[in-house]
C-alpha cells in the first residue's frame, strides 16, 4: 500500500514533463527536487524519470548553470515569491528561471535512471549538459583551496540551517517588503523566520544586480554541496564510459575535491562549512557534515570517525537522522532545517553507509519508511515522534521511499528489485511523456 501511495503522490504532482515538489507551496520545478524525484520515478516509470531530467536541463543557462527554479508560466505572478518578476532572467530556451543553483545531484540521478532501464541515447543527450554544469561550478565558484562555494543559503538546499547563522548575522537587510506566501500553507513555527527571509531577499537581490556574476556578503564552502559535486564527477565517469568519452578526468576531479574537503573542511569528527570571506570554519552540528560518506575515496579513518559522530551526536542507531544534532543549543525539532528529519538528507547519508556499514544503513532505511508510514509523505518529520511537518504529499519523500523500498525492502521484507516497476506499472503510464520532453 505504501508504495502505491507513493506513486499516487508522484502522479498527482506530475505536470506534463516534470514533477512539482508540492501542488500548493511549490508550484514550479525545483532543481535538486527533480533529481531526487527522477531517482524514485525510475523505479516505476523510467520514461518519466528521463523526462524529469531532460525538462530541467532544457532550461540550463549558456554558462552551464542549472537554475534552482524553472518557473511554470501557467502559475499566476505573485503566487510564489520570489517569482520570475524578481529574478528577471530567462534561459536560452525562453523559460523564466531563478539565477542561483542547488547541489549538483543530477549526474547521480541520471546514472540511477540509466541503471533502472539502460538507455545510452538518454545518457548521450544529457552527458554534455551535465559536464557543462560542473564546468560552471569550477569556473564561477572554485576557491583557491579547490572547493566549490555557494553564494546563497538557498543554494545549499538547507535554507535556514544553523550552519548559516554566523554569516547571515553580518548581512545588512531591511524588511523584505513582501507577503510571505509560505505562511498561508505552513505554520510559522515550522518555517524560516522573517529575519531569515529578509537576508535571503537581500542576498538574492544583490547577486541579481551584478548580473549573477559576483558573490556578495555570503560565500561559503558547504560539505554537502562539495560532496554532491564529487559524487557527480564519479557518476560522470561511469556515464562517460557509456558515451565513449574519457572517464579519467572525472576520476581525477573527484579525487581532488575529496582531498580538498579532508584538508579544509574536516575538524573535530565532522565536516563543516567554511566562510570564504573570513577563511574561518563555520563549526556547527549540521548533518550535512555526514554526507561526504558518499565519497568512496574518503580515507577509512575519516569515514570511521564520521560514523562514530553519526552515532554519538545524531543518534543514528535509532534509525532516524535529524538535520541538526539534538544536543546543540540551536536545535529545533520542528523548524525546517534546524532539526527535523528529511527523507532526502537521510537518503544521501544512507547511500554513504550502504557499502560501509550495512548494519547502520538498514535501520536508517527502515526509519525513512516508518516515517512516511506513520505520518504520510510529509516534507519533514520530528526525529523523535515522526510527526509530519511542512507540506503534505511531498514529491521527494514519495520518490526516495520508492528507491529505498526497491533496494532495501519494507521493514525487513526483501527488496522487490526489478519487480517493483512491474508491480506498480500502469499507474499514470498512459501519459505519452515523450511528447513533452525537450530536444
Number of C-alpha atoms within 10 A of each C-alpha: 6 17 21 15 15 25 24 17 23 28 17 15 19 19 17 18 24 27 30 24 27 23 18 17 20 16 19 24 25 23 24 25 25 28 26 26 28 31 29 32 31 25 31 28 23 23 20 28 30 28 24 29 28 23 21 25 23 20 24 24 21 13 13 20 25 32 24 22 24 26 20 18 11 8 12 9 13 14 13 19 16 17 21 22 13 15 20 13 18 18 19 12 13 10 17 22 28 26 24 20 23 24 23 28 23 30 30 23 25 27 19 22 28 21 13 19 15 13 15 13 12 17 22 15 13 21 20 14 20 24 17 19 25 21 15 17 20 16 12 15 21 15 14 8 13 17 27 24 27 25 21 26 25 17 20 24 20 20 20 22 25 23 25 22 14 12 17 21 12 11 16 11 17 11 12 16 8 12 11 13 15 18 14 11 12 15 12 14 14 19 20 18 12 13 14 19 18 18 23 21 21 19 23 23 15 15 22 20 12 11 11 16 12 13 19 17 17 21 20 28 27 28 29 27 25 26 27 24 28 29 26 28 28 25 23 32 22 20 25 20 12 17 18 9 13 15 19 16 13 21 18 15 17 25 18 14 22 24 17 15 25 16 11 19 22 20 13 10 18 28 29 27 28 23 20 18 12 10 10 13 18 21 20 21 28 27 28 27 27 27 26 29 26 23 20 18 13 17 13 12 9 18 23 16 14 22 23 16 20 22 16 12 19 24 17 20 15 14 20 27 31 29 28 27 24 20 10 14 9 17 21 21 23 21 23 24 27 27 28 30 29 24 27 20 20 26 23 19 22 26 18 22 21 18 12 18 13 13 11 19 24 19 19 25 27 20 22 29 26 18 26 23 15 12 16 22 28 23 25 31 30 21 25 14 11 21 17 22 24 22 20 22 23 25 31 32 31 30 29 25 29 29 26 23 26 22 16 21 20 21 16 12 9 12 17 16 15 14 13 17 19 12 13 16 15 12 15 17 14 7 14 13 17 13 10 15 20 15 7
